[in-house]
């Protein structure tokens, strides 16, 4: 199934894609799509004839992030060997974990904010994994049972803050709008193989990143099981799983985002984003 959240910031309503290609209002069944509803959303929708739900005209409406603000955004660093090479770092022996606050989450077409003290704003197209039920200390064989679905995400990074301001990755990843997400949340059963998704990112129409989740060092099941050894994964948690090569930091010379540029990205089956970089 495919889900979206439509409406202005703080007033989004959940919709679901029906077989007739229309979007249908879910607000009579569930108040929102996020930490408080994902654990039992599938059960609530079991047996529901989507064609009986009210049609929602989405044209011209803002698309919000496809999940409400999560309790946790977990991030995996250097998870593509060729990206590690362009960053001049070794391929990690274990997944590298850092976090982003929920306040970074924004819609797939919302502006990316570039504050005046941001000098090295970078982009990273990433597969996002949305947790559907709690996971703690689970085996890799059971990991996918805890995944609700997938989203496209952009792990916006300020490299000066990340690398030159004390070496704290989260510092460079945590400004509001630094995690555009969506447009859709696609349930796990609708993506047969999350390790076979093509992905691309462009700046003002020029392709910067082109890759595939097939080249991830650690796959989705490995990451979910691995994280569950150290943290409690909760419904609605978002895991962004790393980026292929082509980030600005790895270019010679490095190339960073400027105000007025447009970042577009897409992941096969998960839709496309288009974000204007806005100086603030």
Helices and strands as residue ranges (DSSP letters): E 2-6, E 13-17, E 23-25, H 38-45, G 50-52, E 55-56, E 73-77, H 81-86, E 96-100, G 102-104, E 105-106, E 112-114, E 121-122, E 125-131, G 140-146, E 147-155, E 157-158, H 159-159, I 160-164, G 169-172, E 179-181, E 185-187, G 188-190, E 198-203, E 206-212, G 213-215, H 220-227, E 238-240, G 248-250, E 262-267, E 271-279
